[in-house]
Amino acid sequence: MSPTIGWPEVALRLVLTVLAGGLIGLNRGEHGHPAGLRTTLLVCLAASITMLEVNLLLDTSGKAANSYIQLDLMRLPLGILTGMGFIGAGAIVRKEGLVLGLTTAAALWFVTVLGLCFGGGQLALGLASLALGLVVLWGLKWVEKRWKQDRHATLTLTVADTGEGPTEDEISARFKATGYKTDTWAITYDERRHERQFSIEVHWRASPDDPQPPPFLHSLARQPGVLNLEWKP
């Protein structure tokens, strides 16, 4: 970082900052994520302006030789990074076993670092990082949609304890025949109602865009003796 910069250099850094924050923000906004175009732009600009402020204050003309130590200007970007940690943590939500907002928090952290790069004058590093970030957000999104992942669900099945409902072996065989695997079983007997309740943890591999439950669930729900069937991904 050069201690002395002019307004053309400041303008170039701000333009690159807006470009970087805008491209990342477009990616987040088009998918309906909370940190959209305006949020990422403001975060990136705030980080960049902070580094520009540091750069402008680094001018040592007429100052003592130890002025760098007296100013301790690096506290400004460190404070920005610390503050973004709190904002990113607020974007993460845990709901019914699902963790949401991790990529949003990471994107905010990333544009903060991009702003620090551009504001500090590390333009080549900032542009290279921007290119890599766009590959991650746009390119790997396409890969994730087509990459089969481990999926988990819980099947809760209530059957009449009269011998008509499906047995454990029959249910297990249906899962195995369609590529689903059962992890754990829990069976509850209700003698007063003459009912049995199966709680089965299931896992399988599928793409994120394939939320369909096992195809045999409809026929299983209509089987004699089945009182209730609930499938929770």
Rosetta blueprint (number, residue, H / E / L):
1 M L
2 S L
3 P L
4 T L
5 I L
6 G L
7 W H
8 P H
9 E H
10 V H
11 A H
12 L H
13 R H
14 L H
15 V H
16 L H
17 T H
18 V H
19 L H
20 A H
21 G H
22 G H
23 L H
24 I H
25 G H
26 L H
27 N H
28 R H
29 G H
30 E H
31 H L
32 G L
33 H L
34 P L
35 A L
36 G L
37 L H
38 R H
39 T H
40 T H
41 L H
42 L H
43 V H
44 C H
45 L H
46 A H
47 A H
48 S H
49 I H
50 T H
51 M H
52 L H
53 E H
54 V H
55 N H
56 L H
57 L H
58 L L
59 D L
60 T L
61 S L
62 G L
63 K L
64 A L
65 A L
66 N L
67 S H
68 Y H
69 I H
70 Q H
71 L H
72 D L
73 L L
74 M L
75 R H
76 L H
77 P H
78 L H
79 G H
80 I H
81 L H
82 T H
83 G H
84 M H
85 G H
86 F H
87 I H
88 G H
89 A H
90 G H
91 A H
92 I L
93 V E
94 R E
95 K E
96 E L
97 G L
98 L E
99 V E
100 L E
101 G L
102 L H
103 T H
104 T H
105 A H
106 A H
107 A H
108 L H
109 W H
110 F H
111 V H
112 T H
113 V H
114 L H
115 G H
116 L H
117 C H
118 F H
119 G H
120 G L
121 G L
122 Q L
123 L H
124 A H
125 L H
126 G H
127 L H
128 A H
129 S H
130 L H
131 A H
132 L H
133 G H
134 L H
135 V H
136 V H
137 L H
138 W H
139 G H
140 L H
141 K H
142 W H
143 V H
144 E H
145 K H
146 R H
147 W L
148 K L
149 Q E
150 D E
151 R E
152 H E
153 A E
154 T E
155 L E
156 T E
157 L E
158 T E
159 V E
160 A E
161 D L
162 T L
163 G L
164 E L
165 G L
166 P L
167 T L
168 E H
169 D H
170 E H
171 I H
172 S H
173 A H
174 R H
175 F H
176 K H
177 A H
178 T L
179 G L
180 Y L
181 K E
182 T E
183 D E
184 T E
185 W E
186 A E
187 I E
188 T E
189 Y E
190 D E
191 E L
192 R L
193 R L
194 H L
195 E E
196 R E
197 Q E
198 F E
199 S E
200 I E
201 E E
202 V E
203 H E
204 W E
205 R E
206 A E
207 S L
208 P L
209 D L
210 D L
211 P L
212 Q L
213 P L
214 P L
215 P L
216 F L
217 L H
218 H H
219 S H
220 L H
221 A H
222 R L
223 Q L
224 P L
225 G L
226 V E
227 L E
228 N E
229 L E
230 E E
231 W E
232 K E
233 P L
